Amino acid sequence: MWVRMNACNVVTVDTYSASAKTVLAVAIVWLAWSTGVFAIGGEVDFENFNNSLIYTNSVHNGPATGLISGPAGVVNPFQPGAYIFALFSAPTNRATVDASLSGWSLETADGVNTATPGLMNGNDDPSGPGATLATQPSGLPANFVVVGWSSNIGQNWGAAQAWWNNGNPNSGPSGYFAISDVATDVVVGGGVYPIPTIFGPTAGYEVQGFTLNLYTIPEPSTFMLAGLGVAALLSLRRRKS
């Protein structure tokens, strides 16, 4: 059923078949996508500022002791620097994130530290500040988190994810890793929609910076020496007994 008003301001009721309604719905959705009202490949401003700096610590779970620094990377074409950053999204009803990142979708993993200590950039749009998203369309809200790591543990997300091992890194080099707080209800930009920031001073809505945590992975030789020490102690005790 379709209600409409004609030129004489008389309300009439038309009845359409189910197939006609389906065609109409498809046409409306197609028009929205084609005009960029809701466009796949939305964008956000994936960079931080002096009010949302990124730090490192020198003791696991300890306080921040310095800003990220080191050789700067390049976003496009991607060349890793000392640190790499990935952006993940989720529906607005997912307000928390755990070590497994379950329920979160990778949008881009091209963020790098800049030459300025404490700052990163992941924007790949040459026409302005914006990072192209893999799954989120413009015009709709989403939640976001940022994952950062030192590039020595992996120069892409796949390698870093394997090292991270859902929050239990136990092999490979020692390095830095962290998951930020959640930026909530961010309306994705692109087309007629302005590009929103992910980082900023607003708690909850933006990521207010975060600290990359140091994870020290013992070398295999350390385990071997520890094993030899235990064996020597056991042998000594047996001799005394």
C-alpha positions in Angstrom: 0.0 0.0 0.0 1.3 3.4 -0.9 -0.2 6.7 0.4 0.2 9.8 -1.7 -1.4 13.3 -2.2 -2.4 14.3 -5.7 -2.4 17.8 -7.2 -5.8 18.6 -5.7 -4.5 17.7 -2.2 -6.7 14.6 -2.1 -5.1 11.7 -0.3 -5.3 8.5 -2.3 -4.2 5.0 -1.4 -2.5 2.8 -4.0 -1.9 -0.8 -3.7 1.4 -2.3 -5.1 2.5 -5.9 -5.4 5.3 -7.2 -3.3 7.5 -7.3 -6.3 6.9 -3.6 -7.1 7.7 -2.7 -3.5 11.0 -4.7 -3.7 11.9 -2.9 -7.0 11.2 0.5 -5.4 13.3 -0.3 -2.3 16.2 -1.5 -4.4 16.0 1.7 -6.5 16.0 3.9 -3.4 19.1 2.1 -1.9 20.9 2.3 -5.3 20.2 6.0 -5.5 21.6 6.5 -2.0 24.8 4.7 -2.8 25.2 6.2 -6.3 24.9 9.7 -5.0 27.4 9.1 -2.2 24.9 9.5 0.6 26.1 6.2 2.0 29.3 5.2 0.2 31.5 2.3 0.9 35.1 3.4 1.5 34.2 6.1 4.0 37.0 8.1 5.6 38.2 9.2 9.0 41.1 11.4 10.0 43.6 8.8 11.2 46.2 10.9 12.9 46.9 12.2 16.4 47.7 15.6 17.7 49.5 17.3 20.6 46.4 16.8 22.8 46.4 13.0 22.2 50.1 11.9 22.1 51.3 8.3 22.0 53.9 7.1 24.6 55.9 4.1 25.5 57.0 2.7 28.9 60.2 1.0 30.1 58.6 -1.5 32.4 55.7 -3.8 31.5 52.4 -2.2 32.7 54.4 0.7 34.1 53.8 4.4 33.6 54.7 6.2 30.4 58.4 7.1 30.2 58.7 8.8 26.8 57.1 9.5 23.5 57.2 7.2 20.5 60.1 8.1 18.3 62.5 6.7 15.8 62.8 6.5 12.0 59.6 7.8 10.5 57.4 5.7 8.1 55.5 6.5 4.9 51.8 5.9 4.5 51.5 5.8 0.7 53.2 3.7 -0.6 53.5 2.1 2.8 56.9 1.9 4.4 57.0 1.0 8.1 58.7 3.3 10.6 59.7 2.4 14.1 56.0 2.0 15.0 52.9 0.9 13.1 49.3 1.6 13.8 46.1 -0.2 12.7 42.5 1.1 12.9 39.6 -1.3 13.7 35.9 -0.6 13.7 32.8 -2.1 15.2 29.0 -1.4 15.4 28.1 1.3 18.0 26.7 -1.3 20.4 30.1 -2.7 20.9 31.7 -0.3 23.5 34.5 -2.6 24.8 37.5 -4.4 23.3 39.5 -7.3 24.6 42.9 -8.7 23.7 41.5 -10.9 20.9 39.8 -7.9 19.2 36.8 -10.2 18.7 34.0 -8.4 17.0 36.2 -5.7 15.5 37.0 -5.3 11.8 40.4 -4.2 10.4 40.0 -1.0 8.4 43.5 0.0 7.7 47.0 -0.9 9.0 49.0 1.8 7.2 49.5 4.1 10.2 53.1 5.0 11.0 55.0 7.2 13.4 56.1 10.6 12.1 59.4 12.4 12.5 57.8 14.3 15.4 58.0 12.3 18.7 54.6 11.2 19.9 52.7 11.6 16.6 51.4 9.1 14.0 49.7 9.4 10.7 47.6 6.9 8.7 45.9 9.2 6.2 46.2 7.9 2.6 43.9 10.4 0.8 46.1 12.8 -1.2 43.2 15.4 -1.4 43.1 16.0 2.3 43.2 14.4 5.8 41.5 11.1 5.5 42.2 7.4 5.7 40.0 5.2 3.4 38.1 2.5 5.4 37.7 -1.0 4.2 34.2 -1.8 5.5 32.6 1.3 7.0 30.4 3.5 4.7 30.2 7.3 5.0 27.3 8.8 6.8 26.8 6.1 9.4 28.2 6.0 13.0 30.7 3.4 14.1 33.1 2.8 17.0 36.8 2.7 16.5 40.0 1.5 18.3 43.6 2.0 17.4 46.2 -0.8 17.8 49.9 0.1 17.8 53.1 -1.9 17.9 56.8 -1.6 17.4 57.7 -2.6 13.9 60.4 -5.1 15.0 57.6 -7.6 16.0 56.0 -7.4 12.6 55.8 -5.0 9.6 52.1 -5.8 8.9 49.1 -6.7 11.0 49.3 -10.4 10.2 52.8 -10.7 11.7 52.0 -8.5 14.7 48.8 -10.4 15.4 50.7 -13.7 15.4 53.3 -12.2 17.8 50.5 -10.8 20.0 48.9 -14.2 20.4 45.6 -12.8 21.8 47.5 -11.0 24.6 49.9 -13.8 25.4 53.1 -13.1 23.4 55.6 -15.8 24.2 58.0 -16.1 21.3 59.9 -13.7 19.0 61.6 -10.4 19.9 60.7 -8.2 22.8 58.6 -5.2 21.7 55.8 -2.8 22.3 52.1 -3.3 21.8 48.8 -1.7 22.9 45.1 -1.3 22.1 43.6 2.1 22.7 40.4 3.0 24.4 37.2 3.1 22.2 36.2 6.1 20.2 32.4 5.9 20.1 29.6 7.0 17.8 32.0 8.5 15.2 30.0 9.4 12.1 32.1 8.2 9.2 33.0 10.9 6.6 33.2 11.0 2.8 31.0 12.4 0.1 28.7 15.0 1.7 29.8 14.1 5.2 32.8 15.9 6.9 35.8 13.8 7.8 35.8 13.1 11.6 38.9 12.8 13.8 39.7 9.6 15.7 42.1 11.2 18.2 41.4 14.2 20.3 40.7 15.5 23.8 37.1 14.4 24.2 36.8 11.3 26.4 34.7 8.5 25.0 34.1 10.1 21.7 37.8 10.3 20.7 41.0 8.4 21.5 42.9 10.6 24.0 46.3 9.1 23.2 47.6 5.9 24.8 50.8 4.1 25.9 52.5 1.3 24.1 53.3 -1.4 26.6 56.7 -3.1 26.7 56.6 -6.9 26.5 59.9 -8.7 27.3 60.2 -12.1 25.6 62.9 -14.3 27.2 65.5 -15.6 24.7 65.5 -19.4 24.1 69.0 -19.5 25.6 67.5 -18.0 28.9 65.1 -20.9 29.1 68.0 -23.3 28.4 70.2 -21.8 31.2 67.3 -21.9 33.6 66.7 -25.6 32.8 70.4 -26.4 33.3 70.3 -24.6 36.6 67.3 -26.6 37.9 68.9 -29.8 36.7 72.2 -28.9 38.6 70.3 -28.2 41.8 68.4 -31.5 41.6 71.6 -33.4 41.0 73.3 -31.6 44.0 70.4 -32.5 46.3 70.5 -36.2 45.2 74.2 -36.3 46.0 73.6 -34.8 49.5 70.9 -37.3 50.2 
